[in-house]
Amino acid sequence: MNILFDNVNLTSTSGPNNFAKKLASQISEDDDNFVLTNVNSENIDVQLSFIQSNFKIAPTALRLDGIYFNISQDWKELNSPIQSSFKTADAVIYQSHFNQKLVEKYFGTHTNAHVVHNGTKLDWIDDISPLDSGVLNNFTGVWSCASSWRPHKRLEENVKYFLDHAPNDRCLIIAGPNPDYQVNDPRIFYSGPLDWNTLIALYKRSETFLHLAYLDHCPNVVVDARASGCHVVCSSTGGTKEIAGKNATVIVEEEWGFEPIKLYEPPPMNFNNTISNTSSSPIDVKDTALKYIEILQEIREDS
């Protein structure tokens, strides 16, 4: 089966593109399936569009990773091309149950909908050694967090949680561009952007991974950190808890009613209100790829 990956850049390090790279690699390991990125390729059997379709030249599955609801943006206009793709898709793949509830609130239900959580390449992770850095050797243990930082990712809350809960002999490494909260503390370090292999090395050196983002959907950094052996601390909002792993620390927050909000003005957190996560999901991209292939085969056969 020839599968066209639409609206994706397999060389990009952004969340959706990084996941697409892992998925494409896994699908391509099956001799019966081939991933294509060139629309001019011949004999395209099915199309997998990420976020929205640039075109439709074959039966299409639309993989959604969220829609717009930030009232500080023109969220209706931003959602318009996504909704058009939603209506014409032969199947819709949501990356979390939260994601499905959100989209159905604004777009309605789809007749062929699936929830498939993100996965990662466990064999790639196994081949990467924990980060060896002189500064880290000054501490008994390492905590970390990573994002392309924006206000709803709540870097300040990550830092506050670390200062409140980490033993004094631990350090925190903050990875990713545009950190919007700066603190001068001898135990806190800003690494800036890191490539994927270095991020995995950092996670494998870390005992705890913080991801206190508000209303996140299915963050790949959490999947990778969990696969690297980290204990995850996350918010109860959004879909993060679905992939954070059993026994992850979940900070309970007020339920969101899916109405448009000022996303970049998230509420403060009460770190004392925590529960141990009870839900778990597979994080091996082999499982993820099998589910994607089943959906794609189904829409091909029904076309």
N, C-alpha and C positions, 0 to 999 in steps of 0.2 A: 504494500500500500504506500503510495507516494503522498506525503503530507506536506502541504504548503504552510509554513509559519508566516503569518501575515502581521504587519505592524510590530515587528520586533527587530532588535539589533543585537545579534549574538556576541558582539564585541563590547557592548556596554556593560558597566558594572552596576547599573541601577537595579532595584529589586525585581521588577517584572522581567527585565532582560536577563538578569543573572539566573533567575529561575528557569527561563526559557532555554538558556544554554544547557543547564543540567538536564532538563527534560528532553531536549533534542539529542543530547549525547546518549541518554539512556534508551530512547526509542531507536536510535540508529544502531545500537548494539544487537538488535533483532534483525536478522538477515532479510526478513520479510517486509520490513518497514524502512522507509527512506524519508529523511527530512529535507525539504527544499525551501530555499529562501528567495528564489528567483521566479517571479511571476511568469516569465517567458518559458519556464521549463515545460517540457511536454509531459502528457499523461499524469496530470495532477488529479488524484482521486478525491481528496478531501482537503479542507482548509481549516486551520486553527488560527483564529484571530485573537490577538491580545488587546483587551480593553475596548477597541472598536475596529471595525473592518474598514480597510482602505478601498476595498472592492469585494465583489463576490464572484468567483469563477468556478466554484465547486461547492458541494454540500459543506456547510460551515458550522463549526462549533465556536462559540464566543466565550473566551475565558475572561471573566470579570474579576478585577481586584479592588472594586469600590467605585462609588459614584460621588458626585459633588453635593454637599449640603452646607457649605460654609457661606453664611449670608454676607460676609465681607467680599465675596466674589459674585459674579453673575452666574450663579450655580445652575439656573435653568438653561441658559445658553450653553454652558460647558457640558451639561448632560445631554444636550440634543443629539449630537452625533453618536453617543453611546446608546441612547434609546433607539435610534434608527437601526443601529446594528443589532440590538436586542430583538427588535421586531422581525428582522429578516433572517436571524440565525436559526439553523435547524436544531441546535442544542445550545444550552447555556451551561457553563461550568463555573460555579462559585467556589472561591477558595476557602470559605468558612460558612458556617450556618449563620453567623452574624451578617456576613456579606449578603447572603440570600434574603434574610429578613429586610435588610436595608433596601436592596434593589426592588424587592416586591412592594415595599411601601410606596416607592415613587413610580415604578414602571408597570406594576401588576405582575401576575404570575406568568411563567412560560410553560408551555405544554411538555417540554422535554428538558427538565432542569436537573442538575446534579451538583452535589457538594463533593469536591475533591481537595483535601488539604495539600499544601505544598510539601514537597519532600526535598531531600538533598542527596548528594553523591557520597555515600558512606565510605566507599572504597577510596575516593579522592581524599577524604578527611583522614582515613587510616594511614595514608602515606605521608602526612604532614606531622612534623615533630613540634612539640610545645615550644613557644617562643623563648629563645635564650637571650636575655638582655641583662646587662650589668645592673641597671637601675632596679630591675625587678628582683634581683638576687639580694637586695637590701631588705626585703620584706618576707614574712613567713608565707603569705598568700596574696593572690591577686583577684580583684574584682574588675569587671569591665562592662562597658556599654558601647553601643555603636549605632549611628544613624546619620542620615543627612538632616542635620538639626534644624527644626522649625519649632515654633512655640508649642504645638500640640504633642510633640515628642517628649516634652517636659524634662529637659536636661537638669533644670534646677532641682526638681523633685528627685531625680536620680542621685544627684550629689548629696542632697539632704538625707536621703535614705541611707546612703553609704556612711555619712558622718554619724548618723544616729545608731546604726546597727552593726557596722563592721568592727571587728577587733582592732585595736590600735596598731597591730603589727601587719595590717593589710593595706594595700594601695589600690587606687582606682585608676584605670586607664580609660580615657574617653576618646573613642575613635570616631572619625567622620568629619566632613566639612561643615563650616559655618556654625560652630558652637555658639549658642546665644546666651550662655551663662558662664562667666569666668570667675574662678575662685583661686586665691593664692594660698595653697595648702601643700605642705611637703609630701603629703601622701596622695596627691591628685595630679595626674599627668594628662596632657592633651597631645595625642599623637597626630591629629589631622587625618586626612584620608589614607586608608590602607588598602592594598590590593587584597583579593579574596584569600589567597594563600596565607598572607600575613595575618589577616583577621582570624582565620582558622587557627593559626599558631598561637595567637593571643587567647582565643577561647580555650584552647587545650591547656594553656598555662593558668587559666582562670578557674576559680572554684564557684564563683557566683556571677551571673549575668543579669544586669538590671535593664528592664524595658518597661518603664512606667508610662508609656505613651497613652494618650487619651483617644479612644475609639479607633484603634488600629485594626486592620483587617486580618492579615495572616502574615506577619512580618518574617521574611526569610532570615533575618539576623537571629531571630529566636530559634527557628528550626536548626540553623547551623550551630548555634551555641549549645542547644540541647544535645545535638548529635555529637558535639565535642566533649560532652561530659559535664557541662555547667548546670548548677542549680539555678533555675530561672525565677526571678521576682517580677511580677507584672500586675497590671490593673485588671479588675474584673470587667471593665468596659470593653466593647469590641470583641474581636475574635481571637486575640492573643492567647487567652487561657485555653482555647481549644487545642493549641499545638505546643503549649508550654511544658507539658509532661505531667505525669502523675506525681503528686507531692510538691509541685512547684508552689511557691508562696504567692498567693493572690490577694492583693489589697482591694477590699470591697468598697465600691463606690455606688452612688445613686444610679439607678437604672435610667437610661436615656430613652425617650419616647420616639426617636427617629424624626423629630421635627428639625427644620433648619436651625442652625445655631452659629454663634461666633466660634468656630473651631479653634482659632488661635488664642482664645481666652479660656483655657480649660480650668476647671475648678481645682482648688487645693485638695490634697490627699490627707487622709487620716491613717497614718502608718500603724496605728494600734488596732485597726479593724482589718484583720487578716484571716484567711482560711487556707487550708492545704488543698491544693487542686485534686479533684477526683477524676477528671476526664483525661483521656489520653488518645493519641492518634498516631498512626504509623508515620515515620519521618524518612523512610527509605524511598528515594525517588523511583526505585524499582516498582514499588507498590503503586505510586502515583502514576507512573507511565502505563502500567497495565490498565488502570481505570480509564486513562485518557484514550488508549488504543481501543478499548471496548466501546466507548462512546463514539469515537470516530468511525469504527467499523459499522456500528449500528446506523449512523446517518448515511453512510455510503450505501449500505444495503437497502435502505428505505428510499433512496433517491430515484 
